[in-house]
């Protein structure tokens, strides 16, 4: 039995990256899509404070074409109360660094990201990673 099948039989904790949150602006319901793929008894969505900070920076930048999407993502996190934000005592340069550091100590999370470099790093650490496949319109293992 594969690790993914065994993992799907229990409660799942999912850690979302900035890129995953930007999918919300495209009309993708993260929780519904993750339920479809993971088939867990229940799913809890988490993110790190550094991801929230990155989304706020993008939302506040008028030069960024992703600014409206970041604003929608922040609304998804705070107004919809669908995501638990994990605070950090350490200052990181990027949200990716924070995610890598967090997953070293918390290997029971599934990370959702579209970031190619982050996916590669996490997979080398044996972290379970999901990514969005636009052509298939669903999440898949990275």
C-alpha positions as CSV (number, residue, x, y, z in Angstrom):
1,X,0.0,0.0,0.0
2,X,1.5,3.4,-1.0
3,X,2.1,6.2,1.5
4,X,-0.5,8.3,-0.2
5,X,-3.2,5.7,0.2
6,X,-2.4,5.2,3.9
7,X,-2.2,9.0,4.4
8,X,-5.6,9.4,2.7
9,X,-7.3,7.3,5.4
10,X,-6.9,9.8,8.2
11,X,-7.2,13.5,8.9
12,X,-5.0,15.7,6.7
13,X,-3.2,18.9,7.5
14,X,-2.5,21.0,4.5
15,X,0.0,23.9,4.4
16,X,-0.7,26.4,1.6
17,X,2.0,28.5,-0.1
18,X,1.4,32.0,-1.6
19,X,1.0,30.5,-5.1
20,X,-1.8,28.2,-4.0
21,X,-3.8,31.1,-2.5
22,X,-3.6,33.0,-5.8
23,X,-5.7,30.2,-7.3
24,X,-8.7,31.5,-5.2
25,X,-8.9,34.5,-7.5
26,X,-9.4,32.2,-10.4
27,X,-12.5,30.7,-8.8
28,X,-10.9,27.6,-7.5
29,X,-12.3,26.5,-4.1
30,X,-9.1,25.1,-2.5
31,X,-11.0,23.0,0.1
32,X,-13.3,21.4,-2.4
33,X,-10.5,20.6,-4.7
34,X,-8.3,19.2,-2.0
35,X,-11.2,17.0,-0.7
36,X,-11.6,15.6,-4.2
37,X,-7.9,14.6,-4.4
38,X,-7.0,13.6,-0.8
39,X,-10.1,11.8,0.2
40,X,-9.3,12.3,3.9
41,X,-11.7,12.0,6.8
42,X,-11.2,15.8,7.2
43,X,-8.9,18.5,6.0
44,X,-7.5,21.5,7.9
45,X,-5.9,24.3,5.9
46,X,-2.9,26.1,7.4
47,X,-0.5,28.7,6.2
48,X,2.5,30.5,7.8
49,X,2.6,34.1,8.9
50,X,5.4,34.7,6.3
51,X,2.9,33.7,3.5
52,X,0.4,36.2,4.8
53,X,3.1,38.9,4.9
54,X,4.0,38.0,1.3
55,X,0.4,38.2,0.2
56,X,0.0,41.6,1.9
57,X,3.1,42.9,0.1
58,X,1.7,41.7,-3.3
59,X,-1.7,43.2,-2.5
60,X,-0.2,46.5,-1.6
61,X,1.9,46.8,-4.7
62,X,0.1,48.7,-7.4
63,X,2.8,47.7,-9.9
64,X,2.0,44.0,-9.5
65,X,-0.6,42.4,-11.7
66,X,-1.2,39.9,-9.0
67,X,-2.3,42.6,-6.5
68,X,-6.1,41.9,-7.0
69,X,-5.6,38.1,-6.6
70,X,-3.6,38.6,-3.4
71,X,-6.4,40.8,-2.0
72,X,-8.9,38.0,-2.7
73,X,-6.5,35.5,-1.1
74,X,-6.2,37.5,2.0
75,X,-10.0,37.7,2.2
76,X,-10.2,33.9,1.8
77,X,-7.8,33.6,4.8
78,X,-9.3,36.1,7.2
79,X,-12.9,36.8,6.3
80,X,-13.9,33.2,5.4
81,X,-12.0,31.7,8.4
82,X,-11.0,28.7,6.4
83,X,-7.3,28.9,7.1
84,X,-5.3,28.8,10.3
85,X,-2.3,31.0,10.3
86,X,0.8,29.6,12.1
87,X,2.9,32.4,13.7
88,X,6.7,32.3,13.6
89,X,9.2,33.4,16.2
90,X,12.0,33.5,13.5
91,X,12.3,36.1,10.8
92,X,12.7,34.6,7.3
93,X,13.7,36.4,4.0
94,X,11.1,34.6,2.0
95,X,7.9,32.5,2.6
96,X,9.6,29.6,0.9
97,X,12.4,29.6,3.5
98,X,9.8,29.6,6.2
99,X,7.9,26.7,4.6
100,X,11.1,24.6,4.2
101,X,12.1,25.3,7.8
102,X,8.5,24.5,9.1
103,X,8.3,21.2,7.2
104,X,11.6,20.0,8.7
105,X,10.0,20.0,12.1
106,X,6.5,19.2,11.0
107,X,6.6,16.4,8.4
108,X,3.0,15.4,8.8
109,X,1.8,18.3,6.6
110,X,1.0,18.1,2.9
111,X,2.3,21.3,1.2
112,X,0.4,22.8,-1.7
113,X,2.5,25.0,-4.0
114,X,2.9,25.9,-7.7
115,X,6.5,27.1,-7.2
116,X,8.7,24.7,-9.1
117,X,11.8,25.4,-7.0
118,X,10.0,24.9,-3.7
119,X,8.4,21.7,-5.0
120,X,11.8,20.2,-5.9
121,X,13.3,21.2,-2.5
122,X,10.4,19.7,-0.5
123,X,10.3,16.5,-2.5
124,X,14.1,16.0,-1.8
125,X,13.1,16.3,1.9
126,X,10.4,13.6,1.4
127,X,7.6,16.1,2.1
128,X,4.3,15.3,0.4
129,X,3.6,18.0,-2.2
130,X,0.5,18.8,-4.3
131,X,0.4,21.2,-7.2
132,X,-2.3,22.5,-9.5
133,X,-2.4,21.2,-13.0
134,X,-4.1,23.8,-15.2
135,X,-4.6,21.4,-18.0
136,X,-6.4,18.9,-15.8
137,X,-8.1,21.5,-13.6
138,X,-7.2,19.7,-10.4
139,X,-4.5,19.1,-7.8
140,X,-2.0,16.3,-8.4
141,X,1.1,15.0,-6.6
142,X,4.2,16.9,-7.6
